[in-house]
Amino acid sequence: MYMAFEVLRAKEREFPAQLVSTFLYIANHNGCRQEDLMVGTSLSSSSVSRNVTWLGPKHRSGKDGLKLVYREIDPDDPKRYRVYLSRKGEQMATLLENTLEEKL
């Protein structure tokens, strides 16, 4: 697990546990709704929104995001969003899986 966190920290030096939880949930439930993230991670609506924004193309502070996920309007409910791994996010998820499979 330590190495998996280091893989994430190589992408972003400050990678808080909430951000890790959000990314891992999306990686395991690609295309999930943001409401699913709230339930699955036990995070508030504002925390989920903040983390999805940080993992996405633009950080809320105006600087570039991590570009690991993207949001699309839910085709079943245009008032909601679904969150997907980007190509970079898929690569990161694969790297994490490979890291976790390595023997200590």
Protein Blocks (a to p, Z undefined) as FASTA:
>chain_A
ZZmmmmmmmmpmbacfklmmmmmmmmmmghiafklmmmmnopafklmmmmmmmmmmbdfk
opacehlaccdddfklmkbccddddfklmmmmmmmmmmmmpcZZ
